[in-house]
């Protein structure tokens, strides 16, 4: 992005997102808070339920409901109309949509202000749904002023689809608060004995996260003495199928539901595990390394670039690899200590929330520089990657 500081940018940006219960909503709230703190004016548009969870108004924004569900529906036409009305109600310098669903609605609304879209996730769907998503990606990529990717593979994807200006824009993990409970108290909640390993994973209960792999691996760990306790924090559509799988496999796994005490859970954990089929800058991986918890994660998407040599990487969908990696770490205390050290060093190199906001402010300043009014969506686009 621009070499100059955007810290003084005090224009108006409209941030648009679809239904979110996790990382995208957290990111938009973080960006909102940072932009408002530097004097910018922020309008957030998105589903009312998403606002209820993330309280964008509490972060300093104005909020207008624009109902964009997670999956396409005929109601998307109403979302386009609602967004047009919201953008017509006040002068907006930049429109920044987060995610493909929000990006498509923004493109169809045809804002006169420059449009930025952040790719947060890869399209993993197959069949007709995958084809439609691929078409939507192509439409969005070719109509945006700037395409931002949360990981390098997403930047490459946007560029391949025709984005004239595709750039890397890593999403920083919001800083975790200090733990409120001691390690012993956290472990006592799950009846974990002092010599018993506690393994933690945090994320939305969605097929992409492949918690079925973790459950199947955990079922094998019953033969260890003492057997590890595995807890998964998060809610989502895969809850019932995972609960049935846990029961059938007699796996030592507990589904905790949505938790707001991730810092406490990490304080009590001996090992963190991520089994996703794909991730950009996996938030829980960042939280685990930042908290000094050894990590086993799948080598997918942006994860290898994120963690470097500070985690044990395994292939996606490989129960044997997860089983072996966890066993080896549990049996190798020096290796765990080395990963903790490497993780702390690695985490110190990641952009902070303030860095992320500053980069976006630089971009917004570039897009609105010298304008007496909103720019047209395709004027002055450049090719390159930041």
N, C-alpha and C positions, 0 to 999 in steps of 0.2 A: 504494500500500500504506500501512500505518500510518505516522503521522508520527513515532512513537517509534522508538528504536533497538532492534533485535532482537539486538544484539551479545551480550546476556547470556543468550539462550535456550539452555538446556542440556537440552532434552527429547530424545526419541528419534524419529527420522524413518526411515521405510523408503523408500528410493529404488528404483524399479522401472524397468527398461528392457528392450527387446527386443534382438535381435541388432543389433550396431552395430560398424562399423569406422572411424567418422569422428566427426563433430561431436557427436552425442548422447553417445557414450561419453566423449569428452573433457570435455563439459560436466558429466556426472555425476561424473567423477573430480575436476574442479575444485571443484564444490559440496561433494563429500565432504571434500576436503582443508580447505576453508575452514570448514565447520561443525565438523569435529573440532577444528580449531585454537582455536575459541572455546568448546569444552567440550561440544558436543552429541554425542549418541550416534547413529551412522549404521549402518543395516543396508541393504546393497545386495542386491537380488534381480535376477537376470537370467541369461542363458545363460553356461555355463562358458567357452565360447570367447571371449565378450566380456570376461569377467573376466581371462582369460589375456592379452589384449591390453592392457587398461587397468589391471590390478592395483589394484583398489579396496581390497584389504586393505593394500597398501603405502601407500595414502592415508589409512589409519586406520580403515577401515570393517570390519564383519563382513560376510561374504558367504555367501549361500544360493543355490544354483543353482535357477533357475526358467526352464525352457527355453521361450523365446518366439521362434520364428523370424521372419524378416522378413515372411513371407507367412502368412496364416491356413491352418491345417491342423487335422485332427481332434485332433491332440496338444494343442491349446489347452486342452482339458478337463483334461489332466494339469497344465498350467501353472496353471490356476485352483486345483486341489487343492493343488499345491505352495506356492502363495502363501498360501493359507489356513493351511496348517501353519506356514509361516514366521512369519506374523503372530500365530498363536496361541501361539508358543513364548516370546514375551516381550512386555512392555507396549510399545505403539507409540503415540506421540501424534499423528502425522501420517503419512499414506501419500501419497507424491508420485511419480506415474507420468510418465515422459517418452516422449512419442510416442503415436500413436493405438493401435498394437498393444499396448503396455504398458497404456495407459489402459483398453482394452476388457477385458483380463484382470483388471485391478484392479476395475473395475465389477462384473464377474461374480463376483469373489471376495467382494463385499459386505463390505468392512472396516467395523468399528465406529468406527474412527478417521476423522477428516475426510479426504476424498480431494481431492487437488490433481492436475490433469493439465496438463502443458505441451504445447501444440501446437508441434511443431518444423517440421513440413512440411505442405504442402498436398496434397490428394488429386489426383493428375494422371491416374490410371488411367481408362480408358474402358470401356464395355460392362458386362458382368456384374460384373467385379471392381470397377469404379468405383462401381456401384450398391451393392454390398455394403459397400464402404469408406464410402460416404456414409451408409448405415444405421448403421454402427458409430460414425461421427462423431456422429450424432444421439443415439444411445443414451448415449454418453460425455458429451456436452455437457449432457444433461438430468439426469445422475446425479451429477455432480461438485459438490463444495462450491465450488471455485474453478477456473476455466479460465484458464490463462495462455497467452499467445501470444507467440512469439518475434518477431513483426512485427505491425504494425497490421492488415494484411489477415487474419491468422490470428485476431486478437481479434474482428474483425468477423464472421468465419466462425463462431466459437464462439458468439457472441451470437445470430446469426441462427438457429443450430440449437437454441437454447433454453437456453443457459447462463445461469443466474441471476446469476452474478458472473464477468464476463470482463475480464481485465486484461492490460495490456502488460507483458511481462517480458523485456527484451532479453537475449540470450545473449552474454556477453562472450567474446572470443577469448582463449584462454590466452596469456599473454605468451611470446613467442618468446625463446629464449636468444640471447646474442650469437653472431654467426657464428664458427665455429671455423677457417674457411679464408679466405684472402684472395680477393678477386674474381678475380685472374688464375688462381689454382689451380682455382677452380670452373669457369671458362670453359675451362681446359685439359682438364678431364675430358671435355668435349663437342667438343673440337677447334675451338673458336670463336676466330677471329682477332681481333686488337685492334679492327679496324674493322667487325666483323660483329655485327649485333644478336642478342641471345639473348632469346627470348620464352618466358615461363614460365606454365604453368597447373598448379594443384594441386587434386586432388579425386578422389572415388571415380569409377571408370570405370563409369558408369551412364547409361542413356539420358537421364535428366533433365538431365545435365550438357551434353548436346549437343556432345560433342567432335567429332562428325562435321562440325559447322559449322566448327570451328577447323581441322580437317584439310583441308577443302575450300578454305578461305581460304588456308591455308599453301601449298597446291599452286600457287596463283597467284603466290606470292612468289618462285618460282624465277627470275622474270624480273628481279629486283632484283640490283644489284651492290654488294656481295656479298649473296647471299641470306641471309635470317635463318635461324637455327637455332631450332627450336621444340621444347621438351621438356615433357612432361606427367608429373607425379609422382602416382601413385595406383594402386590395384589395384581390381578389381571385375569384374562379369559381362560388361562390354562389351569386355574386352581383345581377344578374338579377332576380333570384328567390326571393331574399330578398327584392329588390326594389318593386317587384310586391306585395309581402305580406304586406309590409308597406303601400302601396297605398290602397290595399283592406281592411285592418284593420283600416285605418285612424289613424295609430299609430304615436305618436309624436317622430319619430325616423329619424335621418339624417345619411346617409352613407357618411363618409368624404373621403373615398379613402385612399390611402397610405399617411401617415403623418410622418414627421421627427421631429415634435415638441411635442412628447409625454409628456415631462416634463412640457411644457406649458399647455397642456390639463389637466394634473393632477392638476396643480396649480389652475385651474378654476373649477374643479369638486367637487361635494359634496359627491359623492358615486361612487364606482367602482363595476362592475358586471362581473362575468365570468360564462358562462352557458354551458361549454364544456361537452361532453360525456366522455372525458378522457383527462388527462394532466399528465405530469411527474412533473417538477418543473416549473409551469406556469410563464412565464417571466412577463406578465402584472400583475399578482398577486404580484410578488416580487416588481415590480415598484410601485404599488399602496401602499402597506404597507410601503415601504421605503419612499414614498412621504407624508405619513400621511393622506391617503384617506381611509375611511372605506370601507370594501370589503364584498360583498356577492359573494360566489363561490360555485360551485358544489363539493360535497364530492366524488371525483373520483381520481383514480390513486395515485399520490404522493402529491396531494393538501392537504389532512388532515395533513400529516406529515410536510409539508412545513409551513402551517399557524398556526397550533395548535389552541389555543383559541383566536387568534387575528383576526378572521373573522367569519362571519355568514355562516355556511355551509348548503346547501340544497341538496336534491336528484337530480340527473340528469334527464332532460326531464320533470320536474314538474313545469308547469306554475303557478299553485296555490302557490307552495312553494316560487318561486321567487317573485311573486306578494306580498305575505304576508310579506316576509323578508324585502323587500324594503319599503313597507308601514310602517312597525314597526320601521325601522331605521329612516325614514324621520320624524316620529312623536316623536322620542326619542333622543333629543340632548345629554343628559348625556351618553346614550349608545354609540352614535357615538364618543363622546370624549374619552370614555373608550377604544373603538376599536382603535382609533388613538394612544393612549398610548401603548396599547398592541402590536400594529403593529410595532411601533418604536423599542420596546424591542425585539420583535421576529426577525426583520430584522437584528439586530445587531449580532444575533447568526449564520447567514448564512455564508457559505464560500464566500470569495471574488473571483474576477477574478484571483488575484495573488495566492490565495490558490489553485484554480483549476489548474493553470499552474504548481505550485510546485508539486502537487500530480502526474500530468502526467509526469513531468520530473523525479520524483522518479521512476515511473513505467518504463519509457524508459531506465533509468540507470540500473534498475534491469535486464531488458531484454537483454541489450547489455553488461553487466558486464562480463569481462573475455573473450569476443569474439574477435577473430582475424578477423572474417568476419561475415556476416549475419548468424543468427541461422536458423535452420529448423523450420517450422511452429509448430510442435508438440513436440519439445524437451523440457524437463524440466518443463512441466506444473504442476501446483500445484492446489490443491482443497482448496477453501476457499472464504471468503467474507471479503472485507475490509471495 
